[in-house]
Amino acid sequence: MTDWAGRTAAEIAAAVRERRATPREVVAEHLARIERLDGRVGAFRAVRAEAALTEADEVGARGDLGELPLAGVPVAVKDNLAVRGESVRVGSAATPDTPTGADHITVARLRAAGAVVVGLTNVPELCVFGTTEGVHGTARNPWDPARTAGGSSGGSAAAVAAGMVPLALGNDGMGSLRIPAANCGLVTIKPAHGVVPAGIGDGDWFGMSENGPLATTVADTRLMLAVLADGGPAPREDSGALRIAASLRSPLAGVTVSRPYADAVREAAGVLMRAGHQVRRADPPYPASLGVTALTHWTAGTSVDARDLDRRLLARRTRVHAALGRPFVRTAASGTGRRALRERLEPFFAEYDVLLTPALARRSPEAGPWHERGWLRNIVADSVYSPFTPPWNLTGWPALTVPVGTLPSGAPAAVQLVGRPGSEAALLELAERIEALRPWRRTAPLD
């Protein structure tokens, strides 16, 4: 019997379309892997074993099976997006355990493309923090289980990195796709605002949050993005020689970059130079106020999401975060700070097509009960290891994470590629060049 667990989404979909495999056997193999491994990884809040097998049979009976881009592909969904018949807990005891009546539009698009939802993945409460743990479980990095998978799409990233699904759906309001992807050796892209439908929480954190794919290859990332964006913007394109700025400067003052992540940028820069691109060392003109702007938007978004919840049921770190953001909701909603940041950075991106940075500044924190620890300790831990992601949620511009190099533990390192609106295809093409010249092991060695 062919082992479909660990295969790419593109391979699985092709086999199902050509009737070399059935959706049921593919889904059953992935469910068996989840049952075997998830006790060590903590990726899933809920596994839909019986429902997924029923839905796999329904996919197999579709008359358009031969045309489905994700035919029979098992996917996991972050537990802040509605899956019909399942509750949306958003990592909290304060949310109702009530089944939803309809799929979120992104879930509906995945299902229309032939994908089968096998489960909902763990998140930190209200998807606030850069580590994933709480009342519903702790998501660990499959490459280094002593460390967090990252957050807030930590469960989705862990599920893909462990080979429990080839694709997962997550979202990103301050780095929540890119942080766990970087920790877990995955490819992801936070698309520009408006490319993929959002509808995340109560107002998408003022338009900063975007839904996107988590995958082990650039081809699978492109494939899933095309489905989520309903046909675009993911086709390959020949961008020609691009002007790329390589920067090791942290957007947050005082945060230094550890050697493995600095080496990852140098390695990626060398690969892209050999691919014919112009790479120069140049730092964006990040304003000194960027940390304050990010914090006010981050806390204000949480304040809006927590508004109708029983605060007594929230973890203390979440209550503090939401309370601190309450005075800034109106300011954040005005968009003034985000417009000012875009205006400051636009001249830099007129000179350079793409920015190359470390994806993280250092390895992720230990996996542990961060939800029981103080607010300030959480904020410091998140900020010192993941300062490179928030600016691009504030601007609304696309940003991609791709594995490059390794940490001393053997876990993957990663870089981030950032472009102007509409550059998703160009970023994916650059990532594909890196993948071709510096391929990575796609799943963690858990077996």
C-alpha positions as CSV (number, residue, x, y, z in Angstrom):
1,M,0.0,0.0,0.0
2,T,1.3,3.5,-0.9
3,D,1.9,5.7,2.1
4,W,0.2,9.0,1.3
5,A,1.0,10.6,4.6
6,G,4.1,12.8,4.0
7,R,3.3,13.3,0.3
8,T,2.8,16.8,-1.0
9,A,-0.7,18.1,-1.7
10,A,0.1,18.3,-5.4
11,E,1.1,14.6,-5.5
12,I,-2.0,13.5,-3.6
13,A,-4.4,15.5,-5.7
14,A,-2.9,14.2,-8.9
15,A,-3.2,10.6,-7.7
16,V,-6.8,11.1,-6.7
17,R,-7.7,12.8,-9.9
18,E,-6.1,9.9,-11.9
19,R,-7.8,7.4,-9.6
20,R,-4.5,5.9,-8.4
21,A,-5.8,6.6,-4.9
22,T,-9.2,7.2,-3.3
23,P,-9.9,10.2,-1.0
24,R,-10.9,7.7,1.8
25,E,-7.6,5.9,1.8
26,V,-5.6,9.1,1.7
27,V,-7.6,10.6,4.6
28,A,-7.5,7.4,6.6
29,E,-3.7,7.3,6.4
30,H,-3.5,10.8,7.7
31,L,-5.9,10.2,10.5
32,A,-3.9,7.2,11.6
33,R,-0.8,9.4,11.6
34,I,-2.6,12.0,13.7
35,E,-3.7,9.4,16.2
36,R,-0.1,8.1,16.4
37,L,1.7,11.4,16.7
38,D,-0.5,14.2,18.0
39,G,-0.1,13.2,21.6
40,R,3.5,14.3,21.3
41,V,2.9,17.3,19.2
42,G,-0.4,18.9,20.3
43,A,-1.4,20.3,17.0
44,F,-5.2,19.6,17.1
45,R,-7.9,20.9,19.3
46,A,-10.4,18.6,17.6
47,V,-10.0,15.8,15.1
48,R,-13.0,15.1,12.8
49,A,-12.2,11.4,12.1
50,E,-15.7,10.1,11.3
51,A,-16.9,13.2,9.6
52,A,-13.7,13.5,7.5
53,L,-14.0,9.9,6.2
54,T,-17.7,10.6,5.2
55,E,-16.6,13.7,3.5
56,A,-13.8,11.9,1.7
57,D,-16.3,9.5,0.3
58,E,-18.4,12.4,-0.9
59,V,-15.4,13.9,-2.7
60,G,-14.6,10.5,-4.3
61,A,-18.2,10.4,-5.7
62,R,-18.1,13.9,-7.2
63,G,-18.6,14.0,-11.0
64,D,-15.9,16.7,-11.3
65,L,-13.2,14.8,-9.4
66,G,-10.8,14.9,-12.3
67,E,-10.9,18.7,-12.3
68,L,-10.4,19.4,-8.5
69,P,-7.1,21.1,-7.7
70,L,-7.1,19.7,-4.1
71,A,-8.9,16.4,-4.8
72,G,-8.8,14.3,-1.6
73,V,-6.2,16.4,0.1
74,P,-6.5,16.4,3.9
75,V,-6.3,19.9,5.4
76,A,-6.3,21.3,8.9
77,V,-8.0,24.6,9.9
78,K,-7.0,27.1,12.5
79,D,-9.5,27.2,15.3
80,N,-10.6,30.8,14.7
81,L,-12.3,30.0,11.4
82,A,-15.7,28.4,11.1
83,V,-16.0,24.8,10.0
84,R,-19.6,23.7,9.5
85,G,-20.8,21.5,12.4
86,E,-17.8,22.4,14.7
87,S,-17.4,25.0,17.4
88,V,-14.9,27.9,17.1
89,R,-13.1,28.1,20.4
90,V,-10.2,30.4,19.5
91,G,-8.1,28.8,22.2
92,S,-10.4,30.1,25.0
93,A,-12.7,28.9,27.8
94,A,-14.7,32.1,27.2
95,T,-16.0,31.2,23.8
96,P,-19.1,29.0,23.3
97,D,-18.9,25.3,22.5
98,T,-21.6,25.7,19.9
99,P,-21.4,24.2,16.4
100,T,-21.4,26.6,13.5
101,G,-23.9,26.4,10.7
102,A,-21.7,27.3,7.8
103,D,-18.1,27.2,6.7
104,H,-15.9,30.3,6.6
105,I,-15.5,31.4,3.0
106,T,-11.9,30.1,2.9
107,V,-12.9,26.7,4.2
108,A,-15.7,26.6,1.7
109,R,-13.2,27.3,-1.1
110,L,-10.9,24.6,0.1
111,R,-13.8,22.1,0.2
112,A,-15.1,23.2,-3.2
113,A,-11.6,22.4,-4.5
114,G,-11.8,18.9,-3.2
115,A,-10.0,19.2,0.2
116,V,-11.2,17.3,3.3
117,V,-11.0,19.0,6.7
118,V,-9.6,16.5,9.2
119,G,-9.5,18.8,12.2
120,L,-9.2,22.2,13.9
121,T,-5.8,23.2,15.3
122,N,-4.7,24.7,18.5
123,V,-4.1,28.5,19.0
124,P,-3.2,30.7,21.9
125,E,-6.2,32.4,23.5
126,L,-7.8,34.8,21.0
127,C,-4.8,34.2,18.7
128,V,-2.9,36.9,20.5
129,F,0.6,35.5,21.3
130,G,3.6,34.1,19.5
131,T,3.4,30.8,21.4
132,T,0.6,28.3,21.2
133,E,-0.8,26.9,24.5
134,G,-3.8,27.2,26.7
135,V,-6.9,25.4,28.0
136,H,-7.2,23.3,24.8
137,G,-3.6,22.2,24.5
138,T,0.1,23.1,23.8
139,A,1.4,22.9,20.2
140,R,5.1,21.9,20.1
141,N,7.6,22.2,17.3
142,P,7.9,18.8,15.8
143,W,11.6,19.4,15.0
144,D,12.3,20.4,18.6
145,P,9.4,19.3,20.9
146,A,10.9,21.1,23.9
147,R,10.2,24.4,22.0
148,T,6.9,26.0,21.1
149,A,5.6,25.7,17.5
150,G,5.1,29.4,17.6
151,G,1.8,31.3,17.3
152,S,-0.8,32.0,16.7
153,S,-1.2,29.5,13.9
154,G,1.0,27.1,15.9
155,G,-1.2,24.1,15.7
156,S,-1.6,24.4,12.0
157,A,2.1,24.7,11.5
158,A,2.9,21.7,13.8
159,A,0.3,19.6,12.0
160,V,2.0,20.2,8.6
161,A,5.6,19.9,9.9
162,A,4.7,16.5,11.5
163,G,3.3,15.2,8.2
164,M,-0.2,14.9,9.7
165,V,-1.6,16.9,6.9
166,P,0.1,18.3,3.7
167,L,-1.7,21.7,4.0
168,A,-3.2,23.8,6.8
169,L,-5.1,27.0,6.9
170,G,-4.0,29.8,9.2
171,N,-4.0,33.5,9.5
172,D,-1.6,36.3,10.3
173,G,-2.3,39.6,12.2
174,M,1.2,40.3,13.6
175,G,3.2,37.3,12.2
176,S,0.9,34.5,13.1
177,L,1.5,32.5,9.9
178,R,5.2,33.4,9.4
179,I,6.4,32.9,13.0
180,P,5.2,29.2,13.3
181,A,6.2,28.5,9.7
182,A,9.7,29.7,10.4
183,N,9.9,27.6,13.6
184,C,8.6,24.5,11.9
185,G,10.4,24.6,8.6
186,L,7.4,25.5,6.4
187,V,6.6,27.8,3.5
188,T,3.9,30.4,4.0
189,I,2.7,33.7,2.6
190,K,0.8,36.4,4.2
191,P,-0.9,37.9,1.2
192,A,-1.5,41.6,0.7
193,H,-4.7,43.0,2.0
194,G,-7.7,42.0,-0.1
195,V,-6.1,39.1,-2.0
196,V,-7.8,36.4,0.2
197,P,-11.0,37.0,2.1
198,A,-10.4,37.7,5.7
199,G,-13.4,37.7,8.1
200,I,-11.2,36.9,11.1
201,G,-12.6,37.8,14.5
202,D,-14.4,41.1,14.9
203,G,-12.9,43.3,12.2
204,D,-9.7,41.5,11.2
205,W,-7.6,43.6,13.7
206,F,-8.4,46.7,11.7
207,G,-7.7,45.0,8.4
208,M,-4.2,43.7,9.5
209,S,-5.1,40.0,9.6
210,E,-5.0,37.8,6.5
211,N,-5.7,34.2,5.9
212,G,-3.1,32.1,4.2
213,P,-1.6,28.6,3.5
214,L,1.0,26.6,5.4
215,A,2.8,24.0,3.3
216,T,6.1,22.1,3.0
217,T,6.8,23.2,-0.6
218,V,6.5,26.4,-2.6
219,A,4.4,24.6,-5.2
220,D,1.9,23.5,-2.5
221,T,1.9,27.1,-1.1
222,R,1.1,28.4,-4.6
223,L,-1.6,25.8,-5.2
224,M,-3.4,26.6,-1.9
225,L,-3.1,30.3,-2.3
226,A,-4.7,30.1,-5.7
227,V,-7.6,28.2,-4.2
228,L,-8.0,30.7,-1.3
229,A,-7.8,33.7,-3.7
230,D,-10.3,32.0,-6.0
231,G,-8.0,31.7,-9.0
232,G,-5.2,34.2,-8.3
233,P,-2.6,35.6,-7.8
234,A,-0.4,32.5,-7.7
235,P,0.7,31.6,-11.2
236,R,4.4,31.4,-12.0
237,E,5.9,34.5,-13.5
238,D,9.3,35.5,-14.8
239,S,10.0,38.6,-12.9
240,G,13.5,39.1,-14.4
241,A,16.3,40.4,-12.3
242,L,14.9,41.9,-9.1
243,R,16.5,44.5,-6.9
244,I,16.7,42.9,-3.4
245,A,17.6,44.6,-0.2
246,A,19.1,42.3,2.4
247,S,18.8,43.6,6.0
248,L,19.7,42.3,9.4
249,R,18.4,45.4,11.3
250,S,15.5,44.6,13.7
251,P,12.5,46.8,13.3
252,L,12.4,47.0,17.1
253,A,15.2,48.9,18.7
254,G,17.6,46.9,20.9
255,V,16.7,43.4,19.5
256,T,19.7,41.6,18.1
257,V,19.7,38.8,15.5
258,S,21.3,35.5,16.5
259,R,24.0,34.0,14.2
260,P,21.9,31.2,12.6
261,Y,19.3,33.7,11.4
262,A,21.9,36.1,10.2
263,D,23.6,33.2,8.4
264,A,20.3,32.3,6.8
265,V,20.0,35.8,5.3
266,R,23.5,35.6,3.9
267,E,22.9,32.2,2.5
268,A,19.6,33.2,0.8
269,A,21.3,36.4,-0.5
270,G,24.0,34.3,-2.2
271,V,21.4,31.9,-3.7
272,L,19.4,34.8,-5.1
273,M,22.5,36.5,-6.5
274,R,23.5,33.3,-8.3
275,A,20.0,33.2,-9.7
276,G,20.6,36.5,-11.4
277,H,19.1,39.0,-8.9
278,Q,20.7,42.2,-7.7
279,V,21.2,41.9,-3.9
280,R,22.5,44.8,-1.8
281,R,22.8,45.4,1.9
282,A,20.2,48.0,2.8
283,D,18.0,48.7,5.9
284,P,14.5,50.0,5.6
285,P,13.9,53.3,7.4
286,Y,11.9,51.9,10.3
287,P,10.6,54.7,12.5
288,A,11.7,54.7,16.2
289,S,8.0,54.7,17.1
290,L,7.3,51.4,15.3
291,G,7.3,49.3,18.5
292,V,4.7,51.6,20.0
293,T,2.6,51.6,16.9
294,A,2.7,47.8,16.7
295,L,1.8,47.4,20.4
296,T,-1.1,49.8,20.3
297,H,-2.6,48.0,17.3
298,W,-1.9,44.6,18.7
299,T,-3.6,45.3,22.1
300,A,-6.5,47.3,20.5
301,G,-7.3,44.4,18.2
302,T,-7.5,42.1,21.1
303,S,-9.7,44.5,23.0
304,V,-12.2,44.4,20.2
305,D,-12.2,40.6,20.0
306,A,-12.6,40.3,23.8
307,R,-15.4,42.9,24.0
308,D,-18.3,40.4,24.2
309,L,-16.6,37.7,26.2
310,D,-16.8,37.0,29.9
311,R,-13.4,38.4,31.1
312,R,-13.5,36.1,34.1
313,L,-13.0,33.2,31.8
314,L,-10.0,34.7,30.0
315,A,-6.4,34.0,31.0
316,R,-4.7,36.9,32.9
317,R,-2.3,37.7,30.0
318,T,-5.3,38.1,27.6
319,R,-7.2,40.3,30.1
320,V,-4.3,42.6,30.5
321,H,-3.6,42.8,26.8
322,A,-7.2,43.6,26.0
323,A,-7.5,46.2,28.8
324,L,-4.3,48.0,27.7
325,G,-5.7,48.2,24.2
326,R,-9.1,49.6,25.0
327,P,-8.0,53.3,24.9
328,F,-6.3,52.8,21.5
329,V,-9.2,51.2,19.6
330,R,-10.4,54.5,18.0
331,T,-6.9,55.5,17.0
332,A,-6.1,52.1,15.5
333,A,-9.3,52.1,13.6
334,S,-8.5,55.4,12.0
335,G,-5.6,53.9,10.1
336,T,-3.4,57.0,10.7
337,G,-0.5,55.1,12.1
338,R,-0.6,52.5,9.3
339,R,-0.7,55.2,6.6
340,A,2.2,57.0,8.1
341,L,4.3,53.8,8.1
342,R,3.4,53.0,4.5
343,E,4.4,56.5,3.4
344,R,7.7,56.3,5.2
345,L,8.6,52.9,3.6
346,E,7.3,53.5,0.1
347,P,10.5,55.3,-1.1
348,F,12.6,52.3,0.0
349,F,10.3,50.0,-2.0
350,A,10.6,52.2,-5.0
351,E,14.4,51.7,-4.9
352,Y,14.1,48.0,-4.1
353,D,11.6,45.4,-5.3
354,V,12.0,43.0,-2.4
355,L,13.2,43.1,1.1
356,L,15.1,40.0,2.5
357,T,15.3,39.7,6.3
358,P,15.6,37.0,9.0
359,A,12.2,35.4,9.6
360,L,13.0,35.4,13.4
361,A,15.7,36.9,15.5
362,R,16.4,33.7,17.5
363,R,15.0,30.3,18.3
364,S,11.5,30.0,19.7
365,P,10.8,30.0,23.5
366,E,10.4,26.7,25.4
367,A,7.0,25.0,25.1
368,G,5.3,25.5,28.4
369,P,2.4,27.2,30.3
370,W,2.9,30.7,28.9
371,H,-0.8,31.3,29.4
372,E,-0.2,31.1,33.1
373,R,2.7,33.5,33.1
374,G,2.6,37.3,33.4
375,W,1.7,39.6,30.5
376,L,5.0,41.4,30.4
377,R,7.0,38.1,30.4
378,N,4.9,37.0,27.4
379,I,5.4,40.3,25.5
380,V,9.2,40.3,26.0
381,A,9.5,36.7,25.0
382,D,7.5,37.3,21.8
383,S,9.1,40.6,20.9
384,V,12.8,39.5,21.2
385,Y,12.3,36.4,19.0
386,S,9.9,37.7,16.4
387,P,10.4,41.4,15.7
388,F,10.5,41.1,11.9
389,T,6.9,40.3,11.1
390,P,4.6,43.1,12.5
391,P,5.6,45.9,10.1
392,W,4.1,44.1,7.1
393,N,0.7,43.6,8.8
394,L,0.7,47.4,9.6
395,T,1.4,48.2,5.9
396,G,-0.8,45.5,4.5
397,W,1.9,44.3,2.1
398,P,2.7,40.7,1.3
399,A,5.4,38.8,3.2
400,L,6.6,35.2,2.8
401,T,8.6,32.9,5.0
402,V,10.8,30.1,3.5
403,P,13.2,27.7,5.3
404,V,17.0,28.4,4.9
405,G,19.7,26.8,7.1
406,T,19.4,25.2,10.5
407,L,19.7,26.0,14.2
408,P,22.3,24.2,16.4
409,S,19.4,22.0,17.6
410,G,18.9,20.7,14.0
411,A,15.6,22.6,13.7
412,P,15.1,24.8,10.6
413,A,16.0,28.4,10.3
414,A,14.2,30.7,7.9
415,V,14.2,34.0,6.0
416,Q,11.4,36.5,5.2
417,L,10.7,38.0,1.8
418,V,8.6,41.2,1.6
419,G,7.3,43.0,-1.4
420,R,4.8,45.7,-2.5
421,P,1.1,44.9,-3.1
422,G,0.7,42.6,-6.0
423,S,4.1,40.9,-5.6
424,E,2.9,37.6,-4.3
425,A,3.8,35.7,-7.5
426,A,7.3,37.3,-7.5
427,L,7.9,36.4,-3.8
428,L,6.8,32.8,-4.5
429,E,9.2,32.7,-7.5
430,L,12.1,33.8,-5.3
431,A,11.2,31.2,-2.7
432,E,11.1,28.6,-5.5
433,R,14.7,29.5,-6.5
434,I,15.8,29.1,-2.9
435,E,14.0,25.7,-2.7
436,A,15.6,24.5,-5.9
437,L,19.2,25.4,-4.9
438,R,18.8,24.8,-1.1
439,P,16.2,22.1,-0.7
440,W,15.1,21.3,2.8
441,R,13.7,18.2,4.6
442,R,10.0,18.6,4.4
443,T,8.8,16.9,7.6
444,A,10.2,16.4,11.0
445,P,11.8,13.0,11.9
446,L,9.2,11.9,14.5
447,D,8.8,8.2,13.5
